[in-house]
Amino acid sequence: MAQIQVTETQIISGTEIMIGVDHTRQIDVSIPRFASRPDITISIYSDDNMPPAIGSDENANPGTMFAPWAVEYRPEDGVDGQDRIVVSAANTQDGVATPVRVMCSYIVMGKIAIIT
């Protein structure tokens, strides 16, 4: 996770492996606190090139994709009172399981919380 601060705005970005089963995946990330609900932008994609490498063409991504169905912001619900984001995604091709690794990149931007 990377973090930068510009005046009263903080920007958090990162990429996580989505965990779950062949039809649904999720990330759950603790992030520094925000003063109010931040803007959250996500990108979900399969990564056929990262270890564990997909060994043969039969295990390559069959063209299915995962679409987000929930992007949750949970203030002060993360580790040590941090904020938390939870992104859930589902396979768009009903009944077709896919073994590929699914990644989620995120950018979270908003007013930084002043902790006293």
Beta strands, then each sheet from edge to edge (+ up, - down):
strand 1: 2-6
strand 2: 9-17
strand 3: 19-20
strand 4: 24-31
strand 5: 39-46
strand 6: 66-74
strand 7: 83-91
strand 8: 102-111
sheet 1: 1+ 2- 8+ 5-
sheet 2: 3+ 4- 7+ 6-
end
